[in-house]
Amino acid sequence: MLKPSASFREALAAARRPLVGAHRGASAEYRENTPAAFVAAADQGADFWELDVRLSADGVPMVIHDAAIDRTTGGRGLASKLTALFLEGYGVPALATVLALGAGRTYFNIELKTDYDAADLVAVVLDVVAALHLERHVLVSSFDHGALPLVKARDPAILTGLLYEERLSDPIAYAREYDVDALHPCFRLAGARLCNAAHDAGLSVIPWTVDRPLYLRYFAAVGAQGIITNRPAAAVAQLKTRA
């Protein structure tokens, strides 16, 4: 696990093996996107926490993946229709809680989950990041590619990452169009050709979700700067010889 004395950008550039990102925390063993899952990921040596953020009904950024809370909590309903206090009662933490928990201990990959609220979500997420002075330690990613230029418009220094799971005809040109710093492809779309082209363009490649040892070794060999995994302990063990 890296101590975030350097910026996330500097850590990615200096990495001798892929940085290990814990997908919703140590989600193979703990309830995803919870403080317990994130603390376990840090204890297991993950370099950064990957987490999902949505807005509550009262405009608070909350850490939850699905639009509805049914799958991951004992409650029911859409997160966007429930207050932050209600969500916290069902174990959904606020973004501020999770960032404060890991501040000075880890880096953060914040994935924006937008429901026609991209501008509002970007604004409040970056307000929380700024309040905790974590601008140098976060990377903001999204499948809503139009949200990423909004991040750069607010703070050009914050890293952004382009999430995608369908093949792009020219990922490098697409990344330039949206002014991002990293490509976050589904692991099936990442390989040596993409990594080489991205490196030449000054972009990081951070594939998801990489759990099998074979793929961990492959992405280390082709020079991916990071990987996102449900099993950070296993990934750290597999990659430690390349540190």
C-alpha positions in Angstrom: 0.0 0.0 0.0 1.3 3.4 -0.9 1.1 6.3 1.5 -0.3 9.3 -0.4 2.5 11.7 0.2 2.8 12.2 -3.6 -0.2 13.1 -5.7 -2.3 10.4 -7.4 -0.9 11.5 -10.7 2.7 11.2 -9.4 2.0 7.8 -7.9 0.6 6.4 -11.2 3.6 7.8 -13.1 6.1 6.3 -10.8 4.4 2.9 -10.3 6.7 -0.1 -11.1 3.7 -2.4 -11.0 0.0 -1.7 -11.3 -1.5 0.2 -8.4 -4.2 -2.0 -6.8 -7.6 -0.4 -6.6 -10.2 -2.0 -4.3 -13.5 -2.2 -6.2 -16.1 -0.9 -3.8 -13.7 -1.8 -1.1 -12.7 -5.5 -0.4 -16.1 -6.3 -1.9 -15.5 -10.1 -2.3 -15.5 -10.4 1.4 -17.4 -7.4 2.8 -20.6 -5.6 1.9 -19.6 -3.3 -0.9 -19.1 0.4 -0.6 -19.2 0.3 3.2 -16.6 1.6 5.7 -15.9 -2.0 6.7 -15.1 -2.9 3.1 -12.8 0.1 2.7 -10.9 -0.4 5.9 -10.4 -4.0 5.0 -9.0 -3.0 1.6 -6.5 -0.6 3.3 -5.5 -3.3 5.7 -5.0 -5.7 2.8 -2.6 -3.3 1.1 -4.8 -1.7 -1.6 -3.3 1.5 -3.0 -6.6 3.2 -3.7 -10.3 2.8 -3.0 -12.8 2.7 -5.9 -16.2 3.9 -4.9 -19.5 4.9 -6.4 -21.4 8.1 -5.7 -25.0 9.2 -6.2 -27.0 12.1 -4.9 -29.6 11.6 -2.1 -33.0 13.3 -2.3 -31.6 16.2 -0.3 -28.5 16.6 -2.4 -25.9 14.8 -0.4 -23.3 12.6 -2.2 -23.7 9.1 -1.0 -21.5 6.0 -1.6 -23.7 3.4 -3.4 -23.5 1.7 -6.7 -27.1 0.9 -7.7 -29.8 3.4 -8.3 -32.0 1.4 -5.8 -30.9 0.4 -2.4 -32.7 -3.0 -2.5 -29.7 -5.2 -3.4 -27.2 -4.0 -0.9 -29.3 -2.9 2.1 -32.3 -4.1 4.0 -34.3 -1.1 2.6 -36.1 -0.4 -0.6 -36.4 2.4 -3.0 -34.3 4.7 -5.2 -31.4 6.4 -3.5 -32.3 9.6 -5.3 -35.7 9.6 -3.6 -34.4 9.0 -0.1 -32.7 11.4 2.3 -29.1 11.1 3.4 -30.2 10.4 7.0 -32.5 7.6 5.8 -29.7 6.1 3.7 -27.2 6.3 6.5 -29.7 4.4 8.7 -29.4 1.5 6.2 -25.7 1.6 6.1 -25.1 3.7 3.0 -22.2 6.1 4.0 -21.9 9.7 2.9 -18.9 10.5 0.6 -17.5 12.8 3.2 -17.4 9.9 5.7 -15.5 7.6 3.4 -13.0 10.2 2.3 -12.4 11.3 5.8 -11.8 7.6 6.8 -9.1 7.2 4.2 -7.6 10.6 4.1 -3.8 10.4 4.5 -4.1 6.6 4.2 -5.0 6.0 0.6 -6.0 7.4 -2.8 -9.5 7.5 -4.1 -11.2 6.7 -7.4 -14.6 8.3 -7.2 -17.0 7.0 -9.9 -19.9 9.4 -10.6 -23.3 7.7 -11.0 -25.5 10.3 -12.7 -29.2 10.4 -13.2 -29.7 13.6 -15.2 -27.9 15.4 -12.4 -24.3 15.5 -13.7 -23.6 19.1 -13.0 -25.1 19.0 -9.5 -23.3 15.8 -8.7 -19.9 17.1 -9.9 -20.4 20.3 -7.9 -21.2 18.7 -4.6 -18.6 15.9 -4.9 -15.8 18.4 -5.6 -17.0 20.5 -2.7 -16.5 17.5 -0.4 -13.1 16.8 -2.0 -12.0 20.4 -1.6 -13.3 20.6 2.0 -11.0 17.7 2.9 -8.1 19.1 0.8 -7.9 15.9 -1.2 -7.7 17.3 -4.7 -4.3 15.8 -5.3 -5.4 12.4 -4.1 -8.5 11.7 -6.1 -9.4 10.5 -9.6 -12.9 11.0 -10.8 -14.3 8.6 -13.4 -17.7 8.0 -15.0 -19.5 6.1 -17.7 -21.3 9.5 -18.3 -18.4 10.9 -20.3 -20.1 14.3 -20.5 -19.6 14.7 -16.8 -15.8 14.5 -17.0 -15.2 17.9 -18.7 -17.4 19.4 -15.9 -14.8 18.2 -13.4 -11.9 19.7 -15.4 -13.8 23.0 -15.7 -14.0 23.2 -11.9 -10.5 22.1 -11.2 -8.1 21.2 -14.1 -5.7 19.5 -11.8 -8.1 16.8 -10.7 -7.5 13.5 -12.6 -10.4 12.1 -14.6 -10.9 8.7 -16.1 -13.1 7.4 -19.0 -15.0 4.3 -18.0 -16.2 2.1 -20.9 -17.2 -1.5 -21.6 -17.9 -1.3 -25.3 -15.0 -1.2 -27.9 -14.1 2.3 -29.0 -12.8 2.8 -32.5 -10.0 5.1 -31.3 -9.8 5.3 -27.5 -6.9 7.8 -27.6 -8.8 10.3 -29.7 -11.9 9.8 -27.6 -9.8 10.4 -24.4 -8.5 13.7 -26.0 -12.0 14.8 -26.9 -13.0 14.5 -23.3 -9.7 15.8 -21.9 -9.2 12.8 -19.5 -6.1 11.5 -17.9 -6.9 7.8 -17.8 -8.7 5.1 -19.7 -10.7 2.7 -17.5 -11.8 -0.1 -19.9 -13.4 -3.4 -19.0 -10.4 -5.7 -18.7 -11.5 -7.6 -21.8 -10.9 -4.5 -23.9 -7.4 -3.7 -22.5 -4.2 -5.1 -23.9 -0.6 -4.3 -24.9 -1.6 -2.3 -27.9 -3.9 0.0 -25.9 -1.3 0.3 -23.1 1.4 1.3 -25.5 -0.7 3.8 -27.3 -2.0 5.3 -24.1 1.5 5.6 -22.6 2.7 7.4 -25.8 -0.3 9.8 -25.4 0.5 10.4 -21.7 -2.6 8.5 -20.5 -2.9 5.9 -17.7 -4.7 2.6 -18.3 -6.6 1.2 -15.3 -8.8 -1.8 -16.4 -11.6 -3.3 -14.3 -12.5 -5.8 -12.8 -9.3 -7.8 -12.6 -9.6 -10.8 -10.2 -7.8 -13.7 -11.9 -4.0 -14.1 -11.3 -3.5 -14.7 -15.0 -4.9 -11.2 -15.9 -3.1 -9.6 -13.0 0.2 -10.9 -14.3 -0.7 -9.9 -17.9 -1.5 -6.3 -17.0 1.6 -6.0 -15.0 3.6 -7.3 -18.0 2.0 -4.8 -20.5 2.4 -1.8 -18.2 -1.0 -0.9 -17.0 -0.6 1.7 -14.3 -3.4 0.3 -12.2 -6.1 -2.4 -11.9 -9.4 -2.5 -10.1 -10.3 -5.7 -8.3 -12.8 -7.2 -5.9 -9.9 -9.1 -4.2 -7.2 -6.6 -3.2 -5.4 -9.0 -0.9 -4.9 -11.5 -3.6 -3.9 -8.8 -6.1 -1.4 -7.3 -3.7 0.1 -10.8 -3.1 0.3 -11.5 -6.8 1.9 -8.2 -7.7 4.2 -7.6 -4.8 7.2 -9.1 -6.5 6.9 -6.3 -9.1 6.9 -3.4 -6.6 
